């Protein structure tokens, strides 16, 4: 038993020395920080390249609108909306294009979403136009009202219509018809009659909306 104990002692001491040696080794450096440092510039470059590519498409779209090539412009815009939000398109166009062309583009963008029956995106564009202190063309505005009515957003239709009227915008028979239709759908007959009075006061004859 004594011999066994004497033989085990050196092994125990060697284990302690090995442990001290291993514990004294420098720890490995984490790689995730280095990976993140490399990935960040690459992501920024990719985003920058994407913005430049989108700017080129928006410039082409501007030229098409200036040339009244509406159908070709619609086909191009149809590809752009698949990977870009309404606010992205509106904002980047505002930053990269001459200011005089902005009203044409904003009305075109609003009418495009309205024709596609995408009222949420159309509302987003309309709010951006209003935020800039502008108003879309009456044609685009009426398409917007139609898209809201088609999606049964009657309260929103009346809100948008009354906001335009109270802002001094001269609406037409179609606009008033959508307001009356929305009031009727909501069961607000008094509101519908009020809109009809408003039409007559403006010299507009009510229609069957």
C-alpha angles and dihedrals in degrees: 000000000000091000092052091050092050091050093050095051098071091048090053092049091048090054091053092050090048091050092050090049094049093046090051093057115107112257119247115264114248112251099204093080092052091046091050091049090054095042096051097065090043091053091048091050091050092050091048091050090049092051091049091050091049091048090055091052091048091051089052089049091052091052091049091052092048088052091049090240091145100161093051089047090052092052091051093047090048089062093045097054091059093072103020132062124233092252092050092054094045095045097045092047089051091053098044106036135067111272095235090064095052098086091054092049096044093051090046092050092048094049091045094057091042092053090050088054092242100140096169093057091041090052089050091054092044091052091050091051091050091046089059090053094251137115128218125240115283089245092057091042092054092048088051091053089048092053091051092050091046089055090047094245092144097155090051090049092055091044093053093043095049091045090055094046093047089050090059097256112152107229127190140226093280093053092049091046091058090049091051091045091052092049091051092048089053091050091245100137093163089055090049091052090048090055090050090053089050090053093051091048089055091049094253119136113223117244135192092270 
